[in-house]
Amino acid sequence: MENLDKLEIEEKEKEVLLKLGWIFKDSLKEFSTSVDRSLKYLDKIVLPIIMASKEDKSYNPFSQIIEKYVLHILTRKFEKEGYSLLPLGYSADLTLENDYHILNIDVKTANLENSSDFQETINVGINQLTHVAKLKLGKEFKEFLPSPYFVYPTIPPFYEINGSKKLILTYGLMFIYPSYSDLIKKIRDEYNKLVSIFNNKVKNALAQVIESNFNVSLKEAYKILESKPEKSRYTKGNLITESLIRGVFIHKQERESILNSLKMSKDDCEIINEFSKLLDDFVGQLRSKDIKPIAIIAISLPNGLLKDKYIDKFVSGKDYAKSARYHYKDGIFEVIKEKTGKNIPRVIFLDLNDKYKDELKKYFKKIFVLDYELKEL
């Protein structure tokens, strides 16, 4: 296996890339219908979206929705192609096997606003690839560490089981979606005002409860609320505040009990009601943005046995020696090109919203769309 012809490896990577591409492309209608089913419940998850979008970072619930449906669809479809599900620790989102190879597929989502997450690159963890990556000592150093000081992933180029060796093929399935950070920013300020009101109420009301129920002084009660649970960035008071906000807006049957316990004034209740209306408006605006993938891309990551050909395109990622970036650039099967002269892409678009075509061309030098034949836009 170590001496397996490099052309054979790339031919197999290409074959499975096209299989993955066609399987998912033929499932686009099912995928879109499934996502719509979840988005019917958007108003039910809108508060957690806002609560999780702190410090100018927008939490993306759509990534979880996308990932769950993708894995469900691919598992069923690949099983019909003779693959079996192979759940493993230290592996990609989906691992399957057939008699000949093991297939690892990782689902990625990227916001159009954050081009560094998708522009001719894919960021992968060490459980998602078989290829080593170059490693720098630190940002202040221009040069990479010499061989053999690389990022070594948890997955080897092949597994050997009972004397039989199976090549491991790794792929990324990337979903690019439009940004909605502008909407988050508008409502985040109002949410922070709401938190401030609740924080003060919780601090005063709960401190008195702690004083009377736990036989501690009022000063000690305040001190307890200002302390942080182990491994938490936030104080107990802050965490309890968020919990009660969820109680008021999500567990509506508990609303009056919570508001009465916190001794909310008429003016406070009016602010809470106004925020409820803002939530409704936010849902409407989010629906109108149609937050669905504008591009779906399948990427074949080179197997680790192709290191001599691809090592310069793999570097350590965001998590230092625990992740890597594959800078695919032209994104072609380089051994196939060298041996046959054919330019066959490792990166193929399975779906593309025409409305965003020109914008996407700013980030991708070449766009190959999987149709009845591969065509370059």
Buried (B, 14 or more C-beta within 10 A) or exposed (E): EEEBEBBEBBBBBBEBBBBBBBBBBEBBEBBBEBBEEBBEEBBEBBBBBBBEBBEEEBBBBBBEBBBBBBBBBBBEBBEEEEBEEBEBEEBBBBBBBBEEBBBBBBBBBBBBEEBEBBBBBBBBBBBBBBBBBBBBEEEEEEEBBEEEEBBBBBBEBBBEEEEEEBBBBBBBBBBBBBBBBEBBEEBBEBBEEBBEBBBBBBBBBBBEEBBEEEEBEEEBBBEBBEEEEEEEEEBBBBBBBBEBBBBBBEEEEBBEEBBEBBEBEEEBEEBBEEBEEBBEEBBEBBEEEEBBBBBBBBBBBBBBBBBEBBBEBBBBBEEEBBBBBBBBEBBBBBBBBEBEEEBBBBBBBBBBBEEBBEEBEEBBEBBBBBEEEBEEE
